[in-house]
Amino acid sequence: MANKSRFSSRLEISPSCLLLYHSLGIPHVSSTSSLSPAVIMAVFTLHAAGVSRDTALMKLLQTLVVALTVGSALATQIPRPPCLVPFEPFEYTGCFMDPGSPPALEWRTLLDQNAMTIEICTAYCKGNSNRYAGLSYYGVCYCGMSIQGPRADEGECNLPCSGNKDQICGGDNILSVWEDPTFPPISEATVDEFDALGCWTDESGAGRALAYRQDMDASTMTNKKCQQKCLEGGYPLAGTEFAGMLSVVLSAPWGE
């Protein structure tokens, strides 16, 4: 039924894909400042052919601020518009079971389940800076940075998408998962590829600078430990503040 190779999303311009870092509302502060908590952030160096380091950094900084409400160890994402500018198509990853707790992909979107297509879901996850997009039960769209469920037989992804009967939208508690290929493979990234970006203020009007506070021992925290934790979670940005409390950004785009 479905062509599971590649789908493109080439529609009109979306502001969520074009934000510039200097318009995001988080001011940069002097590295010598002792008046506000400093967040040391780092990024992987992008080694894609033809993409300079400065260009890669700018693309990451475009979505440095994600409007999030942070709980003790969890964050609730305030949705942003889908990415409607041309972007490199998501690639089919496979069929995965959804264990429920934790879910296979952490964020269940509120998109209309009755008119869902692969293009709609992947554009939404792209616009919200997620590595993965998942579809289940005819059109429930999920986004996330990592897959927390085991693989399922491909035959279990057998339900047509509500908005395009020629596409597959998972199964009952089964996700058809797609991946943004512009993220670097996690297995190829190392802590040594993080570069310091300097000090930034937190708690601006646009939300927290980084979204998820991780459950780690602050008394023994180092920048390398923080970076390793973020690396293992598939996150391209890492930060420390308050002499050891750890936060990581929900996501940031590596390519388009």
Buried (B, 14 or more C-beta within 10 A) or exposed (E): EBEBEEBEBEBEEBEBBEBEBEEBEBEEBEEEEEEBBBBBBBBBBBEEEEBEEEEBBEBBBBBBBBBBEBEEEEBEBEBBEBBBBEBBBBBBBBBBBBEEEEBBBBBBBEBEBEEBBBBBBBBBBBBBBBBBBBBBBBBBBBBBBBBBBEEBEEEBBBBBBBBBEEBBBBBEBBBBBBBBBBBBEBEEBEBEBBEEBEBBBBEBEBBBBBBBBBEBEEEEBEBEBBBBBBBEBBBBBBBBBEEBBBBBBBBBBBBB
